[in-house]
Amino acid sequence: MEVKVVEMDGNYVKLEIRGEDHTYLNLLQHYLLEDEDVEIARYYIPHPLQDRAELVVKTKSKNPLEAIKEANEKIVKACDELLAQI
């Protein structure tokens, strides 16, 4: 996965993500939207044959990159719990 910050301003960030598709991005969006501080979390894949997606996150007060980090940590925890049950 390759991540590039396209735009960042206060509580808003727009990232370009290469090497990921709906599988990861939908899960990330789900966990972001569970955060009470996240106002907007959406991703967009311009074309299915392009290896590029855009992720937009807007928060009320916290750094949006911190919100993304926390959501990723929750994903890792959920995967670890699942693997422990198998």
C-alpha positions in Angstrom: 0.0 0.0 0.0 1.2 3.5 -0.9 -0.4 6.5 0.8 0.0 10.1 -0.3 -1.4 13.2 1.5 -3.2 15.1 -1.2 -4.7 17.8 1.0 -4.7 18.5 4.7 -6.2 21.4 6.6 -6.9 21.3 10.3 -9.5 18.6 10.9 -9.6 17.5 7.2 -7.4 15.2 5.2 -7.6 13.8 1.7 -5.4 10.8 0.9 -4.5 9.0 -2.3 -4.1 5.3 -1.6 -2.6 2.9 -4.1 -2.7 -0.9 -3.8 -6.0 -1.3 -1.9 -9.6 -1.8 -3.0 -13.0 -2.0 -1.4 -12.0 -4.9 0.9 -9.8 -2.8 3.1 -11.2 0.7 2.4 -14.8 -0.3 3.3 -13.6 -1.8 6.6 -11.5 1.3 7.4 -14.5 3.5 6.6 -16.7 1.4 8.9 -14.3 1.8 11.8 -13.8 5.5 11.2 -17.5 6.1 11.3 -17.8 4.4 14.7 -15.6 7.1 16.1 -17.8 9.8 17.6 -15.3 12.5 16.6 -15.4 11.6 12.9 -17.9 13.7 10.9 -17.0 12.4 7.4 -15.3 9.2 6.3 -15.6 8.2 2.7 -13.6 6.7 0.0 -13.8 6.8 -3.8 -12.3 4.5 -6.4 -12.4 6.5 -9.7 -12.2 3.4 -11.9 -12.0 -0.3 -11.1 -9.1 -0.8 -13.5 -7.0 1.9 -11.8 -5.0 1.0 -8.8 -5.9 4.2 -7.0 -8.5 5.4 -4.4 -9.2 8.6 -2.5 -10.0 8.6 1.2 -11.5 11.7 2.8 -11.8 12.1 6.6 -13.1 15.1 8.5 -13.2 15.2 12.3 -14.7 17.5 14.9 -11.6 18.1 16.9 -8.9 15.5 16.7 -6.3 15.1 14.0 -7.8 13.1 11.2 -4.6 11.1 10.7 -4.9 10.1 14.4 -8.4 8.9 13.7 -7.2 6.8 10.8 -4.4 5.3 12.9 -6.9 4.4 15.7 -9.3 2.8 13.2 -6.4 0.8 11.8 -5.5 -0.4 15.3 -9.1 -1.5 15.8 -8.9 -3.5 12.5 -5.8 -5.2 13.7 -7.4 -6.0 17.0 -10.5 -7.5 15.4 -8.3 -9.6 13.1 -6.2 -10.9 16.0 -9.4 -11.8 17.9 -10.7 -13.7 14.9 -7.5 -15.6 14.4 -7.5 -16.5 18.1 -10.9 -18.1 17.7 -9.9 -20.2 14.7 
